[in-house]
Amino acid sequence: MEKVLLILALTISSIAMMAQSNYEQGMQKAFQHWEEGNITEATALFERIASAEKDNWLPNYYVALVNTTTAFQTKDNKQVSALLAKAQAALDYELDKDPYNVELMVMQAMIHTAWIAHDPMTNGQRLSGTVMQIYGQAESIAPENPRVVLNKAEFEMGSARFFGTDTTPICLQIEKAVQLFDTFKPETPFHPNWGKDRAMQQVNECK
């Protein structure tokens, strides 16, 4: 009986290791597609991983991130709408399960910001308050998260430059974000760890 239990335990352990390996390989391949600019392939692979890893929020997070960052660089109305709709659908699935995950909250604010950037006249007044509300709530939950601090400051910077107000306090927040990036340790290699390069660029623009 002990032999049977040992064999069963080893079998389960081997299956778990194989599943983890498949997950890791899939995520690495999806990141490779993204890095190479193959947005459709990256999205499709993240979606397949998400369907297999239903308790893991990261694949859908990256579906949202890939499509949102692409939308920021896209001018065509239909393409922007399609990209942000895909991003929102993936994010909604995870926010329904964990509405106070600050990385998901930052992602939601980014989607709204992409809509504002695409059509500021239509979406600026409608969504700007919501974006600041999200960042304020995320900051109250995780004030030391560098993406929360950076993205909130970046959004405030856009408003300050538009209205011609003093950006010094915002620049100090961006400098704080850089320091937070230096000490931030993601839970796994696949957890969000982006933003420091952008923060450094913003610091240089503040000078």
One Martini backbone bead per residue (centre of mass of N, CA, C, O) as a GRO file, in nm:
protein
  207
    1MET     BB    1   0.059   0.062  -0.021
    2GLU     BB    2   0.301   0.254   0.004
    3LYS     BB    3   0.387   0.220  -0.292
    4VAL     BB    4   0.133   0.330  -0.420
    5LEU     BB    5   0.144   0.611  -0.287
    6LEU     BB    6   0.422   0.685  -0.398
    7ILE     BB    7   0.353   0.663  -0.697
    8LEU     BB    8   0.121   0.866  -0.689
    9ALA     BB    9   0.287   1.105  -0.589
   10LEU     BB   10   0.492   1.105  -0.823
   11THR     BB   11   0.286   1.142  -1.049
   12ILE     BB   12   0.165   1.409  -0.954
   13SER     BB   13   0.433   1.560  -0.951
   14SER     BB   14   0.498   1.523  -1.254
   15ILE     BB   15   0.246   1.663  -1.362
   16ALA     BB   16   0.295   1.935  -1.226
   17MET     BB   17   0.570   1.989  -1.360
   18MET     BB   18   0.464   1.976  -1.651
   19ALA     BB   19   0.256   2.202  -1.627
   20GLN     BB   20   0.457   2.419  -1.547
   21SER     BB   21   0.631   2.392  -1.797
   22ASN     BB   22   0.411   2.463  -2.002
   23TYR     BB   23   0.354   2.740  -1.890
   24GLU     BB   24   0.636   2.861  -1.915
   25GLN     BB   25   0.671   2.811  -2.218
   26GLY     BB   26   0.423   2.970  -2.308
   27MET     BB   27   0.500   3.244  -2.189
   28GLN     BB   28   0.772   3.276  -2.332
   29LYS     BB   29   0.652   3.265  -2.619
   30ALA     BB   30   0.462   3.507  -2.592
   31PHE     BB   31   0.686   3.714  -2.531
   32GLN     BB   32   0.833   3.672  -2.795
   33HIS     BB   33   0.611   3.765  -2.982
   34TRP     BB   34   0.590   4.048  -2.862
   35GLU     BB   35   0.887   4.137  -2.908
   36GLU     BB   36   0.845   4.082  -3.233
   37GLY     BB   37   0.539   4.203  -3.298
   38ASN     BB   38   0.330   3.951  -3.251
   39ILE     BB   39   0.030   4.017  -3.141
   40THR     BB   40  -0.164   3.792  -3.226
   41GLU     BB   41   0.006   3.555  -3.119
   42ALA     BB   42   0.032   3.646  -2.828
   43THR     BB   43  -0.267   3.661  -2.761
   44ALA     BB   44  -0.346   3.369  -2.832
   45LEU     BB   45  -0.156   3.237  -2.623
   46PHE     BB   46  -0.259   3.373  -2.369
   47GLU     BB   47  -0.548   3.263  -2.405
   48ARG     BB   48  -0.478   2.963  -2.386
   49ILE     BB   49  -0.356   2.977  -2.105
   50ALA     BB   50  -0.606   3.092  -1.961
   51SER     BB   51  -0.792   2.841  -2.022
   52ALA     BB   52  -0.592   2.650  -1.846
   53GLU     BB   53  -0.545   2.899  -1.617
   54LYS     BB   54  -0.805   2.994  -1.428
   55ASP     BB   55  -0.630   3.085  -1.150
   56ASN     BB   56  -0.465   3.276  -1.347
   57TRP     BB   57  -0.418   3.624  -1.411
   58LEU     BB   58  -0.177   3.675  -1.614
   59PRO     BB   59  -0.266   3.610  -1.906
   60ASN     BB   60  -0.498   3.823  -1.917
   61TYR     BB   61  -0.324   4.062  -1.848
   62TYR     BB   62  -0.154   4.037  -2.117
   63VAL     BB   63  -0.379   4.076  -2.308
   64ALA     BB   64  -0.435   4.364  -2.212
   65LEU     BB   65  -0.150   4.487  -2.246
   66VAL     BB   66  -0.095   4.433  -2.543
   67ASN     BB   67  -0.354   4.582  -2.655
   68THR     BB   68  -0.314   4.858  -2.520
   69THR     BB   69  -0.029   4.934  -2.624
   70THR     BB   70  -0.120   4.916  -2.920
   71ALA     BB   71  -0.343   5.134  -2.912
   72PHE     BB   72  -0.148   5.378  -2.859
   73GLN     BB   73  -0.021   5.316  -3.172
   74THR     BB   74  -0.314   5.364  -3.290
   75LYS     BB   75  -0.546   5.523  -3.529
   76ASP     BB   76  -0.756   5.332  -3.596
   77ASN     BB   77  -1.072   5.301  -3.487
   78LYS     BB   78  -1.130   4.996  -3.518
   79GLN     BB   79  -0.870   4.892  -3.391
   80VAL     BB   80  -0.894   5.023  -3.118
   81SER     BB   81  -1.165   4.897  -3.040
   82ALA     BB   82  -1.071   4.601  -3.062
   83LEU     BB   83  -0.834   4.609  -2.863
   84LEU     BB   84  -0.996   4.722  -2.611
   85ALA     BB   85  -1.207   4.500  -2.603
   86LYS     BB   86  -1.012   4.269  -2.549
   87ALA     BB   87  -0.886   4.384  -2.296
   88GLN     BB   88  -1.148   4.414  -2.127
   89ALA     BB   89  -1.242   4.119  -2.128
   90ALA     BB   90  -0.993   4.002  -1.984
   91LEU     BB   91  -1.006   4.185  -1.733
   92ASP     BB   92  -1.292   4.128  -1.629
   93TYR     BB   93  -1.243   3.832  -1.552
   94GLU     BB   94  -1.038   3.913  -1.317
   95LEU     BB   95  -1.194   4.137  -1.159
   96ASP     BB   96  -1.426   3.953  -1.065
   97LYS     BB   97  -1.221   3.793  -0.870
   98ASP     BB   98  -1.008   4.067  -0.827
   99PRO     BB   99  -1.068   4.400  -0.764
  100TYR     BB  100  -0.784   4.451  -0.564
  101ASN     BB  101  -0.583   4.428  -0.788
  102VAL     BB  102  -0.349   4.658  -0.871
  103GLU     BB  103  -0.264   4.563  -1.154
  104LEU     BB  104  -0.554   4.563  -1.265
  105MET     BB  105  -0.615   4.857  -1.202
  106VAL     BB  106  -0.399   4.980  -1.381
  107MET     BB  107  -0.507   4.852  -1.639
  108GLN     BB  108  -0.777   4.999  -1.639
  109ALA     BB  109  -0.658   5.284  -1.654
  110MET     BB  110  -0.514   5.235  -1.927
  111ILE     BB  111  -0.761   5.189  -2.098
  112HIS     BB  112  -0.888   5.463  -2.048
  113THR     BB  113  -0.640   5.625  -2.153
  114ALA     BB  114  -0.656   5.521  -2.443
  115TRP     BB  115  -0.927   5.651  -2.501
  116ILE     BB  116  -0.836   5.940  -2.448
  117ALA     BB  117  -0.600   5.952  -2.654
  118HIS     BB  118  -0.780   5.892  -2.906
  119ASP     BB  119  -1.042   6.079  -2.768
  120PRO     BB  120  -1.047   6.354  -2.583
  121MET     BB  121  -1.319   6.497  -2.640
  122THR     BB  122  -1.499   6.243  -2.563
  123ASN     BB  123  -1.321   6.097  -2.305
  124GLY     BB  124  -1.199   6.288  -2.096
  125GLN     BB  125  -1.443   6.372  -1.913
  126ARG     BB  126  -1.558   6.078  -1.874
  127LEU     BB  127  -1.263   5.931  -1.757
  128SER     BB  128  -1.066   6.091  -1.571
  129GLY     BB  129  -1.199   6.049  -1.292
  130THR     BB  130  -1.178   5.739  -1.295
  131VAL     BB  131  -0.874   5.716  -1.309
  132MET     BB  132  -0.813   5.866  -1.039
  133GLN     BB  133  -0.978   5.675  -0.864
  134ILE     BB  134  -0.815   5.422  -0.917
  135TYR     BB  135  -0.537   5.529  -0.826
  136GLY     BB  136  -0.623   5.603  -0.540
  137GLN     BB  137  -0.701   5.315  -0.454
  138ALA     BB  138  -0.434   5.175  -0.522
  139GLU     BB  139  -0.260   5.353  -0.332
  140SER     BB  140  -0.406   5.261  -0.066
  141ILE     BB  141  -0.313   4.959  -0.104
  142ALA     BB  142  -0.019   5.026  -0.286
  143PRO     BB  143   0.215   5.269  -0.231
  144GLU     BB  144   0.482   5.078  -0.333
  145ASN     BB  145   0.390   5.060  -0.619
  146PRO     BB  146   0.542   5.162  -0.905
  147ARG     BB  147   0.297   5.164  -1.110
  148VAL     BB  148   0.112   5.338  -0.948
  149VAL     BB  149   0.293   5.589  -0.920
  150LEU     BB  150   0.364   5.634  -1.219
  151ASN     BB  151   0.081   5.637  -1.359
  152LYS     BB  152  -0.037   5.862  -1.193
  153ALA     BB  153   0.177   6.075  -1.266
  154GLU     BB  154   0.140   6.066  -1.573
  155PHE     BB  155  -0.153   6.158  -1.574
  156GLU     BB  156  -0.100   6.426  -1.423
  157MET     BB  157   0.099   6.540  -1.631
  158GLY     BB  158  -0.095   6.574  -1.864
  159SER     BB  159  -0.275   6.782  -1.719
  160ALA     BB  160  -0.058   6.991  -1.640
  161ARG     BB  161   0.034   7.056  -1.933
  162PHE     BB  162  -0.242   7.142  -2.042
  163PHE     BB  163  -0.285   7.371  -1.797
  164GLY     BB  164   0.001   7.488  -1.686
  165THR     BB  165   0.110   7.346  -1.438
  166ASP     BB  166   0.289   7.237  -1.186
  167THR     BB  167   0.536   6.954  -1.202
  168THR     BB  168   0.714   6.902  -0.950
  169PRO     BB  169   0.547   6.696  -0.775
  170ILE     BB  170   0.541   6.483  -1.002
  171CYS     BB  171   0.845   6.439  -1.035
  172LEU     BB  172   0.881   6.327  -0.747
  173GLN     BB  173   0.706   6.074  -0.800
  174ILE     BB  174   0.882   5.956  -1.024
  175GLU     BB  175   1.135   5.928  -0.849
  176LYS     BB  176   1.000   5.734  -0.654
  177ALA     BB  177   0.947   5.510  -0.859
  178VAL     BB  178   1.239   5.443  -0.919
  179GLN     BB  179   1.304   5.349  -0.630
  180LEU     BB  180   1.087   5.123  -0.627
  181PHE     BB  181   1.206   4.957  -0.860
  182ASP     BB  182   1.477   4.884  -0.711
  183THR     BB  183   1.297   4.704  -0.478
  184PHE     BB  184   1.130   4.541  -0.658
  185LYS     BB  185   0.964   4.208  -0.626
  186PRO     BB  186   0.856   3.969  -0.800
  187GLU     BB  187   0.700   3.674  -0.746
  188THR     BB  188   0.758   3.619  -1.051
  189PRO     BB  189   0.878   3.625  -1.374
  190PHE     BB  190   0.560   3.696  -1.471
  191HIS     BB  191   0.531   3.931  -1.316
  192PRO     BB  192   0.506   4.247  -1.291
  193ASN     BB  193   0.814   4.463  -1.413
  194TRP     BB  194   0.735   4.725  -1.539
  195GLY     BB  195   0.862   5.091  -1.602
  196LYS     BB  196   1.150   5.205  -1.548
  197ASP     BB  197   1.227   5.326  -1.821
  198ARG     BB  198   0.995   5.529  -1.823
  199ALA     BB  199   1.071   5.673  -1.563
  200MET     BB  200   1.350   5.772  -1.658
  201GLN     BB  201   1.242   5.939  -1.892
  202GLN     BB  202   1.068   6.129  -1.716
  203VAL     BB  203   1.297   6.243  -1.548
  204ASN     BB  204   1.449   6.375  -1.787
  205GLU     BB  205   1.200   6.561  -1.865
  206CYS     BB  206   1.209   6.723  -1.588
  207LYS     BB  207   1.500   6.875  -1.638
   0.00000   0.00000   0.00000
